[in-house]
Amino acid sequence: MKIRYLLDENLPPKLQAAVLRLNGAIDILRVGDPDTPPLGTLDPELLQYLELSQRLLVTDNRRSIPGHLEDHWATGGHSWGVFWLRPSGTIRIWAEALFLIWETSEAEEWIDKVDWIPL
């Protein structure tokens, strides 16, 4: 199965557009888009949504997500992966990395894994 991304609401909307310019077939949504959690959704609920919708989270939230992710796993939950964006990256670098990962891997490879972009 191809990776399906969900961008955290704190990320610039231009990132979603940049990824889609590289390949319009990539399934990439942003918190607050139709059929996604609304803006302001708490992390535990967001992690539940991600698990049920089989989406990989792309975020720059290194303050609260790690603790909530550990709690989610401790209660038997799973994730379809989390990518933390390094602040040194740019929209272009992040978009190219998301495209490359989408192009070369399957969603199942990222279950319960976390990584950084750029790698």
Summary of the structure (lengths in Angstrom):
residues: 119
radius of gyration: 13.1
end to end distance: 21.9
largest distance: 38.2
contacts: 354
relative contact order: 0.22
helix: 41%
strand: 17%
